[in-house]
Amino acid sequence: MTKLRSLLFAMLALATASGAMSAQTTPPKRAPMPCPSEPERHRFDFWIGEWDVATKSGSPQGKSVIQSVSGGCALLENWTSLNGGNGKSLNAYNPQIKQWQQYWIGQDGQVTEYRGSAFDGTSLTFFEKNDAKPDSVGRLTFTPVDKETVRQHAEISTDGGKTWATAYDLYYHRKTK
């Protein structure tokens, strides 16, 4: 009985070792990457790059670096103003609502959520809704002017979207290498 028990333990040890060996030689599964092949997730790619940012008249306002992140599923903005202020936005296409969304946070702690969006030709407009102030809404429109320039136009309405005022109007000029 002792020899049989020893033989069973030896067989079990051998089976365990060979299972561990085969597990070590099997390559790990790759994480799914759906975003590179979904065209809607790339309609905002015109904003990717390193930019000098100015007003329409050419007055410098800051710099921005826009990166494709999370396997091509989002864009990360890294903004620095001339006075050293900074902030970041995360932009992504949400397939559940079939719209782009943006989440902005500046070093002043202010958060802006653009929960919806719409494309008009090549322009992407984000819509902000302020739950604390229902009549106060914002829209932020990105328009590729050409391959080297993107316009970012921010507007605010205090009457529920009946009238709009420009908050800022910036032009992103692609840095040359």
N, C-alpha and C positions, 0 to 999 in steps of 0.2 A: 504494500500500500504506500509506503514511503517513496519507493522508486516511481510509482505511478504519479504520485503527487509532485515529485521533483520534475518528472517529464512534463506534466501539465503546466507547471510554472515556467519551465524553459520554453515551451511552445507559446505560452502567453507573452512572455518577454520578447520572443522573436517576432511575434505578430505585431506587438506594440512598436517595436523598433522599426520594422519594415513599414508600418503605417506612418510613423514619424518621418521616415526617410522619404516616402512618396509625397508627404505633405510639404517637405522642404523643397522638393524639386518642382512642385506645381507653382507656376508663376502666380503672384497675387492678382486678384481681379482689379481692373481699373475702375475708378469712380466714373459714373455716367457723366457725359459732357454733351447735353442736348443743345446748348446755345450756339456753338459755332455754325450749325447747319440750319438755324432758324432765321430767315431774312428779317423778320420784324424786329428782332433783337439787335439788328445792326443799322437801323435807319437813322440812329443818332451818332453813328461812328464818325460823321464829319467833324465832330467836336474834339476827337482824340488828337492830342498833340501838345506841344509846348508853345505858349502864347504870350505876347506882350499885349496888354490891354489898354485901350485909350478911348477917349470920347471921339465922336465923329470929326471934330475939329483937330484931333491929334493930340490932345492933352493926355499925357500918361496917367494911368490910374492904378496899374499893378501888373502882376504876372499870374499866370495860371498854367498848371500842368494837368491835363486830362488823360487818365489811363484806363485801358480796358482791364477789368479785374474779374475775379471769380469765374475763370474759364470762359471769358467772353460774355458773361451774363449781365455785367453791369459796367458803368463808367464811374470812376472816382475822380472828383475834381479836387485839386489842391490849390486854393486861392491865397495870394499874398498881395495886400494893397501897398501902395507907396509908403504909407505911414507905418508899415510893419504888421498891420492887422491881418488875421488869416482866418480861414474857414475851410470847410470841406462839404461836398455834397456827394451823395450816393444816388445814382440814377439807374433805373432798370425798367425793362418792359415786364409788366405783370400779366401773364397769360390768363389769369383767372378773370380779370376785368378787361383784357385786351387793350390796355393803355400803358403809357409810360408814367412813372412816378419819380419824384425827387424828394430827398430828405436832406435839408441843409442845416448845418450847425456852425455858428461863428464863435470866435473866441470870447465874444460878449455873452455867450450862453443862450442867445436867442435861437430858437428852433423854428424852421418853416417847413411845413409839409405840403407838397404839391401832390395831391392825391389822384388827380385826373389829368388828362391831356388830350390833345387832338393834333393831327397833322393837317396842314393846309398846303398842299403842294410839297415843297421841301422843308417848310417851316414847321417846327415842333413847338406847340404852346402848352405850357403846364398851367394848371389852375389850382390856386390856393383857396382854401376856405378856412376862415378863422371862427371856430366854434364859440369862442368867447365874445366875438363881435359879428353876429350873423350878417350885417349889412356890409361888412368890410371884406372885400375879396381881392385877390391879386392874380395877375397872370404874368407869365414869364415866357417870352418867345425867342427861340433860337432860329436864326435864318442863315444858311450858308450863302454869303455874298458871292464868293468865288472859292477856289481851292485853298486860298491863302488867308481868307477873312471870314469870320462868323460874327454876326450881330446878335447881341443879347439885349433885349428890350424888356424892362420890367415896368408894369403898370399897376396902379391900385385904384380901386373904386370904393367909395364909402356909402354908395347908395344902391348896393346889391347888383352892380354891374350895368347900371343905366348910363353912367358917365365914367370916363377913365382919365387918369392923370399919369404922366410919365414919372416914375420913381428914379430910374436911371436908364441910360441908353449907351451901351458899351460896344466897342468893336475889338474883337480878338484878332490879332495879326500873328500869323504863324512865324515862329522864330526860324531863321535860316541857319543852317549848320555851317 
